[in-house]
């Protein structure tokens, strides 16, 4: 755009020079007036082109800043790597397991179609393997999200004022806890002490395994707490 404006400016300058040459045949007193008017007009056009050039440069600078701001905004909204991963369905687990094998020698756009075809040919026993994995995934997700919710509740309870009304609120919240959450509240500290190398997610998984290992009577006992 700027180069185009510069070329136009040069062209206008040439036109003015040619026009002045052609006007040299008119009387002197008229010639000077006409030339002065043409020069004034030329200056006004040049000023206009300079203004357009400046506005164009300013617009480009503004667009660069907006793009930079947009990239920065996208970077700030990047997905949390520590967030609990949602459970996959049995079919998605199958695709994840077989994709690398089925995609050999097949165009990328045909891989999903082929995976669907192979899934339909699986026997009930073969599908049951992935259905079981999906069930375990769902249980894992529920356990991890319960643990996160429990920690948030605990933090909220610590901020409640120490008066009679606050005590009543705490009692109500304690009564609403599930047996599994009560079990985690009781055992979490001991697991942390026994395994200081474990991170939060590993502790939650360990608590889940301990809970499943309890008998029905043992699990029932946490309903009475």
PATI-35850 format. One record per residue (C-alpha): residue number from 1; chain; x, y, z. Coordinates in Angstrom, 1 decimal, m for minus. Layout:
# PATI-35850
+-----+-----+--------+--------+--------+
! seq ! mol !      x !      y !      z !
+-----+-----+--------+--------+--------+
! NUM !   A !      X !      Y !      Z !
...
+-----+-----+--------+--------+--------+
//
This chain:
# PATI-35850
+-----+-----+--------+--------+--------+
! seq ! mol !      x !      y !      z !
+-----+-----+--------+--------+--------+
!   1 !   A !    0.0 !    0.0 !    0.0 !
!   2 !   A !    2.8 !    2.5 !    0.9 !
!   3 !   A !    4.8 !    1.6 !   m2.2 !
!   4 !   A !    1.6 !    2.1 !   m4.3 !
!   5 !   A !    1.1 !    5.6 !   m2.8 !
!   6 !   A !    4.7 !    6.5 !   m3.5 !
!   7 !   A !    4.3 !    5.5 !   m7.1 !
!   8 !   A !    1.2 !    7.6 !   m7.4 !
!   9 !   A !    3.0 !   10.6 !   m5.9 !
!  10 !   A !    5.8 !   10.3 !   m8.5 !
!  11 !   A !    3.2 !   10.0 !  m11.3 !
!  12 !   A !    1.4 !   13.1 !  m10.1 !
!  13 !   A !    4.7 !   15.0 !  m10.0 !
!  14 !   A !    5.5 !   14.0 !  m13.6 !
!  15 !   A !    2.0 !   15.1 !  m14.7 !
!  16 !   A !    2.4 !   18.5 !  m13.1 !
!  17 !   A !    5.7 !   19.0 !  m14.7 !
!  18 !   A !    4.3 !   18.1 !  m18.2 !
!  19 !   A !    1.3 !   20.4 !  m17.5 !
!  20 !   A !    3.5 !   23.3 !  m16.6 !
!  21 !   A !    5.5 !   22.8 !  m19.8 !
!  22 !   A !    2.4 !   22.9 !  m21.9 !
!  23 !   A !    1.2 !   26.1 !  m20.2 !
!  24 !   A !    4.5 !   27.9 !  m21.0 !
!  25 !   A !    2.8 !   29.4 !  m24.2 !
!  26 !   A !    0.3 !   31.4 !  m22.3 !
!  27 !   A !    0.9 !   35.1 !  m21.3 !
!  28 !   A !    3.4 !   35.6 !  m18.5 !
!  29 !   A !    1.0 !   37.2 !  m16.1 !
!  30 !   A !   m1.5 !   34.3 !  m16.4 !
!  31 !   A !    1.3 !   31.7 !  m16.4 !
!  32 !   A !    2.6 !   32.6 !  m13.0 !
!  33 !   A !   m0.8 !   32.5 !  m11.4 !
!  34 !   A !   m1.7 !   29.1 !  m12.9 !
!  35 !   A !    1.7 !   27.6 !  m11.9 !
!  36 !   A !    1.2 !   28.9 !   m8.3 !
!  37 !   A !   m2.2 !   27.3 !   m8.2 !
!  38 !   A !   m0.9 !   24.0 !   m9.5 !
!  39 !   A !    2.0 !   24.0 !   m7.0 !
!  40 !   A !   m0.5 !   24.6 !   m4.2 !
!  41 !   A !   m2.7 !   21.8 !   m5.4 !
!  42 !   A !    0.4 !   19.5 !   m5.7 !
!  43 !   A !    1.4 !   20.3 !   m2.1 !
!  44 !   A !   m2.1 !   19.6 !   m0.8 !
!  45 !   A !   m2.2 !   16.2 !   m2.7 !
!  46 !   A !    1.3 !   15.3 !   m1.2 !
!  47 !   A !    0.1 !   16.1 !    2.3 !
!  48 !   A !   m3.0 !   13.9 !    1.7 !
!  49 !   A !   m0.8 !   11.0 !    0.6 !
!  50 !   A !    1.5 !   11.5 !    3.6 !
!  51 !   A !   m1.5 !   11.4 !    5.9 !
!  52 !   A !   m2.7 !    8.2 !    4.2 !
!  53 !   A !    0.7 !    6.6 !    4.6 !
!  54 !   A !    0.9 !    7.5 !    8.2 !
!  55 !   A !   m2.6 !    6.1 !    8.9 !
!  56 !   A !   m1.7 !    2.9 !    7.1 !
!  57 !   A !    1.4 !    2.5 !    9.2 !
!  58 !   A !   m0.5 !    3.2 !   12.4 !
!  59 !   A !   m3.2 !    0.6 !   11.4 !
!  60 !   A !   m0.5 !   m2.1 !   10.8 !
!  61 !   A !    1.1 !   m1.3 !   14.2 !
!  62 !   A !   m2.3 !   m1.6 !   15.9 !
!  63 !   A !   m3.0 !   m5.0 !   14.1 !
!  64 !   A !    0.4 !   m6.3 !   15.3 !
!  65 !   A !   m0.4 !   m5.3 !   18.9 !
!  66 !   A !   m3.9 !   m6.9 !   18.7 !
!  67 !   A !   m2.4 !  m10.2 !   17.4 !
!  68 !   A !    0.2 !  m10.1 !   20.2 !
!  69 !   A !   m2.5 !   m9.6 !   22.8 !
!  70 !   A !   m4.6 !  m12.4 !   21.2 !
!  71 !   A !   m1.7 !  m14.8 !   21.4 !
!  72 !   A !   m1.0 !  m13.8 !   25.0 !
!  73 !   A !   m4.6 !  m14.3 !   25.9 !
!  74 !   A !   m4.7 !  m17.8 !   24.3 !
!  75 !   A !   m1.5 !  m18.7 !   26.2 !
!  76 !   A !   m3.0 !  m17.6 !   29.5 !
!  77 !   A !   m6.1 !  m19.8 !   28.9 !
!  78 !   A !   m4.0 !  m22.9 !   28.3 !
!  79 !   A !   m5.6 !  m26.1 !   29.8 !
!  80 !   A !   m4.4 !  m27.0 !   33.3 !
!  81 !   A !   m2.1 !  m30.0 !   33.0 !
!  82 !   A !   m2.9 !  m31.0 !   36.6 !
!  83 !   A !   m6.7 !  m31.1 !   36.0 !
!  84 !   A !   m8.4 !  m34.4 !   36.6 !
!  85 !   A !   m8.6 !  m36.3 !   33.2 !
!  86 !   A !  m12.2 !  m37.2 !   32.2 !
!  87 !   A !  m12.9 !  m40.9 !   31.7 !
!  88 !   A !  m13.0 !  m42.3 !   28.2 !
!  89 !   A !  m15.7 !  m44.5 !   26.8 !
!  90 !   A !  m15.1 !  m48.1 !   25.8 !
!  91 !   A !  m15.0 !  m47.2 !   22.1 !
!  92 !   A !  m12.5 !  m44.4 !   22.7 !
!  93 !   A !  m10.3 !  m46.7 !   24.7 !
!  94 !   A !  m10.5 !  m49.2 !   21.9 !
!  95 !   A !   m9.5 !  m46.5 !   19.4 !
!  96 !   A !   m6.6 !  m45.4 !   21.6 !
!  97 !   A !   m5.4 !  m49.0 !   21.8 !
!  98 !   A !   m5.7 !  m49.9 !   18.1 !
!  99 !   A !   m5.1 !  m46.6 !   16.3 !
! 100 !   A !   m1.3 !  m47.2 !   15.8 !
! 101 !   A !   m2.0 !  m50.6 !   14.3 !
! 102 !   A !   m4.9 !  m49.9 !   12.1 !
! 103 !   A !   m3.5 !  m46.6 !   10.7 !
! 104 !   A !   m0.6 !  m48.4 !    9.0 !
! 105 !   A !   m0.9 !  m48.0 !    5.3 !
! 106 !   A !   m4.2 !  m46.1 !    5.5 !
! 107 !   A !   m4.8 !  m42.4 !    4.7 !
! 108 !   A !   m5.4 !  m40.4 !    7.9 !
! 109 !   A !   m8.9 !  m39.4 !    6.8 !
! 110 !   A !   m9.9 !  m43.1 !    6.6 !
! 111 !   A !   m8.5 !  m44.2 !   10.0 !
! 112 !   A !  m11.7 !  m43.3 !   12.0 !
! 113 !   A !  m13.9 !  m45.1 !    9.5 !
! 114 !   A !  m11.7 !  m48.2 !    9.7 !
! 115 !   A !  m11.7 !  m48.1 !   13.5 !
! 116 !   A !  m15.5 !  m48.0 !   13.5 !
! 117 !   A !  m15.6 !  m51.0 !   11.1 !
! 118 !   A !  m13.2 !  m53.1 !   13.3 !
! 119 !   A !  m15.1 !  m52.2 !   16.5 !
! 120 !   A !  m18.4 !  m53.6 !   15.0 !
! 121 !   A !  m16.7 !  m56.9 !   14.2 !
! 122 !   A !  m15.5 !  m57.4 !   17.8 !
! 123 !   A !  m17.1 !  m60.2 !   19.8 !
! 124 !   A !  m18.9 !  m59.5 !   23.1 !
! 125 !   A !  m15.9 !  m60.9 !   25.0 !
! 126 !   A !  m13.5 !  m58.6 !   23.2 !
! 127 !   A !  m15.7 !  m55.5 !   23.8 !
! 128 !   A !  m16.1 !  m56.5 !   27.4 !
! 129 !   A !  m12.4 !  m55.9 !   28.0 !
! 130 !   A !  m12.8 !  m52.2 !   26.9 !
! 131 !   A !  m16.1 !  m51.9 !   28.8 !
! 132 !   A !  m14.3 !  m53.0 !   32.0 !
! 133 !   A !  m11.5 !  m50.5 !   31.3 !
! 134 !   A !  m14.1 !  m47.7 !   30.8 !
! 135 !   A !  m15.8 !  m48.7 !   34.1 !
! 136 !   A !  m12.5 !  m48.5 !   35.9 !
! 137 !   A !  m11.8 !  m45.1 !   34.3 !
! 138 !   A !  m15.2 !  m43.8 !   35.5 !
! 139 !   A !  m14.5 !  m45.0 !   39.0 !
! 140 !   A !  m11.0 !  m43.4 !   38.9 !
! 141 !   A !  m12.5 !  m40.1 !   37.8 !
! 142 !   A !  m15.2 !  m40.1 !   40.5 !
! 143 !   A !  m12.6 !  m40.9 !   43.2 !
! 144 !   A !  m10.3 !  m38.1 !   42.1 !
! 145 !   A !  m13.1 !  m35.5 !   41.7 !
! 146 !   A !  m14.5 !  m36.5 !   45.1 !
! 147 !   A !  m11.1 !  m35.9 !   46.7 !
! 148 !   A !  m10.9 !  m32.5 !   45.0 !
! 149 !   A !  m14.4 !  m31.5 !   46.2 !
! 150 !   A !  m13.6 !  m32.7 !   49.7 !
! 151 !   A !  m10.4 !  m30.6 !   49.9 !
! 152 !   A !  m12.4 !  m27.5 !   48.8 !
! 153 !   A !  m15.1 !  m28.2 !   51.4 !
! 154 !   A !  m12.4 !  m28.5 !   54.1 !
! 155 !   A !  m10.8 !  m25.2 !   53.1 !
! 156 !   A !  m14.3 !  m23.5 !   53.2 !
! 157 !   A !  m14.9 !  m24.9 !   56.7 !
! 158 !   A !  m11.7 !  m23.4 !   58.0 !
! 159 !   A !  m12.9 !  m20.0 !   57.0 !
! 160 !   A !  m16.2 !  m20.2 !   58.8 !
! 161 !   A !  m16.4 !  m18.0 !   61.9 !
! 162 !   A !  m16.1 !  m19.7 !   65.3 !
! 163 !   A !  m19.5 !  m19.0 !   66.8 !
! 164 !   A !  m22.6 !  m21.0 !   67.5 !
! 165 !   A !  m24.2 !  m20.4 !   64.0 !
! 166 !   A !  m20.9 !  m21.5 !   62.3 !
! 167 !   A !  m20.8 !  m24.6 !   64.5 !
! 168 !   A !  m24.3 !  m25.6 !   63.3 !
! 169 !   A !  m23.2 !  m25.1 !   59.7 !
! 170 !   A !  m20.2 !  m27.3 !   60.2 !
! 171 !   A !  m22.3 !  m30.1 !   61.8 !
! 172 !   A !  m24.7 !  m30.0 !   58.9 !
! 173 !   A !  m21.9 !  m30.3 !   56.3 !
! 174 !   A !  m20.3 !  m33.2 !   58.3 !
! 175 !   A !  m23.5 !  m35.1 !   58.3 !
! 176 !   A !  m23.9 !  m34.7 !   54.5 !
! 177 !   A !  m20.5 !  m36.3 !   53.8 !
! 178 !   A !  m20.6 !  m39.7 !   52.1 !
! 179 !   A !  m19.1 !  m42.8 !   53.8 !
! 180 !   A !  m16.2 !  m42.8 !   51.3 !
! 181 !   A !  m15.4 !  m39.1 !   52.0 !
! 182 !   A !  m15.4 !  m39.8 !   55.8 !
! 183 !   A !  m13.1 !  m42.7 !   55.2 !
! 184 !   A !  m10.7 !  m40.5 !   53.2 !
! 185 !   A !  m10.8 !  m37.8 !   55.9 !
! 186 !   A !   m9.8 !  m40.4 !   58.5 !
! 187 !   A !   m7.1 !  m42.2 !   56.5 !
! 188 !   A !   m5.5 !  m39.4 !   54.4 !
! 189 !   A !   m3.1 !  m38.2 !   57.0 !
! 190 !   A !   m1.8 !  m41.7 !   57.8 !
! 191 !   A !   m1.3 !  m42.4 !   54.1 !
! 192 !   A !    0.6 !  m39.2 !   53.7 !
! 193 !   A !    2.8 !  m39.9 !   56.8 !
! 194 !   A !    3.5 !  m43.5 !   55.6 !
! 195 !   A !    4.3 !  m42.4 !   52.0 !
! 196 !   A !    5.6 !  m38.8 !   52.0 !
! 197 !   A !    6.9 !  m39.3 !   48.4 !
! 198 !   A !    3.3 !  m39.6 !   47.0 !
! 199 !   A !    1.6 !  m36.7 !   45.3 !
! 200 !   A !   m2.0 !  m35.8 !   45.7 !
! 201 !   A !   m3.4 !  m37.9 !   42.8 !
! 202 !   A !   m1.5 !  m41.0 !   44.0 !
! 203 !   A !   m2.8 !  m40.6 !   47.5 !
! 204 !   A !   m6.4 !  m40.4 !   46.2 !
! 205 !   A !   m5.9 !  m43.6 !   44.1 !
! 206 !   A !   m4.4 !  m45.3 !   47.2 !
! 207 !   A !   m7.4 !  m44.3 !   49.3 !
! 208 !   A !   m9.7 !  m45.6 !   46.6 !
! 209 !   A !   m8.0 !  m49.0 !   46.6 !
! 210 !   A !   m8.1 !  m49.2 !   50.4 !
! 211 !   A !  m11.8 !  m48.4 !   50.3 !
! 212 !   A !  m12.6 !  m51.1 !   47.8 !
! 213 !   A !  m10.6 !  m53.6 !   49.9 !
! 214 !   A !  m13.0 !  m53.0 !   52.9 !
! 215 !   A !  m15.8 !  m55.4 !   53.6 !
! 216 !   A !  m19.4 !  m54.2 !   53.4 !
! 217 !   A !  m19.6 !  m54.1 !   57.2 !
! 218 !   A !  m16.5 !  m52.0 !   57.4 !
! 219 !   A !  m17.8 !  m49.6 !   54.8 !
! 220 !   A !  m21.2 !  m49.5 !   56.6 !
! 221 !   A !  m19.4 !  m48.3 !   59.7 !
! 222 !   A !  m18.5 !  m45.0 !   58.1 !
! 223 !   A !  m22.2 !  m44.3 !   57.5 !
! 224 !   A !  m22.7 !  m44.2 !   61.3 !
! 225 !   A !  m20.0 !  m41.7 !   61.9 !
+-----+-----+--------+--------+--------+
//
